Amino acid sequence: MLTKFWIHELTRPAFEEWLKEEASPVIILGVGSVEQHGPHLPLGTDSLTARAYAHEVAKRTNSVCVQPCFPGYSPHHMGFCGTITLKDTTLLAVLMDTIESLSKHGIKRFLVINIHGGNTHIVNLAMQRAKREFRVMIAAPVGPSDTEIGRLHGERQKKHFDVHSGLTETTTALTLFPDLVDMGRLADWEPTFRVHPELMAFLEGKRKDHETVSQVFRACLEPDTHH
Ligand SMILES: [Zn+2]
């Protein structure tokens, strides 16, 4: 059994022993972003969350975790100071190179914990290509969405358009890295993102026309968050 789980903290013999003795060795890859997260959350919120989840999963499953990079794909947040974005090709290359290297050492199973929506398509493409090119098993699970709390959470996120720096990310950050959250900065802060109240009514997930209206709404959303 491992006592340390980050690959960069293991000695080579410790890694080799794990690979030899663990019946189903799995590498947990954590990816997130460095981008604006409102006035109160750290720029690295997504990557800090990915790091915490990857480490926790590794600990519970005797797996090894890897965080190949801190920034992710965030061109849509570049209007805000402090954002670092990798190019889509850079992030894809980082993921592919990481998986390729580890597959050459005999790792067959990978799990990606991706915390940043902007990375999703790139992670999915990396999964598809890695399976074909390196003959590995790789999953990037989302959810659970079919539990009671999963359903409540999903509905709430839809209804309040809670996709970034809102209740979900704030409570997560307060749980995982409270020292880095500066709630005082919310004292005289006014929300800058407002949905017209008539449109807001359509975000109610139970409405029959929710799906159609939200497709149109998303089609009309500006690509960059500062707009
Ligand atoms: Zn985030």
Boltz pocket constraint, residues with backbone or C-beta under 6 A from the ligand:
constraints:
  - pocket:
      binder: B
      contacts: [[A, 37], [A, 45], [A, 46], [A, 115], [A, 116], [A, 163], [A, 164], [A, 165], [A, 169]]
      max_distance: 6.0
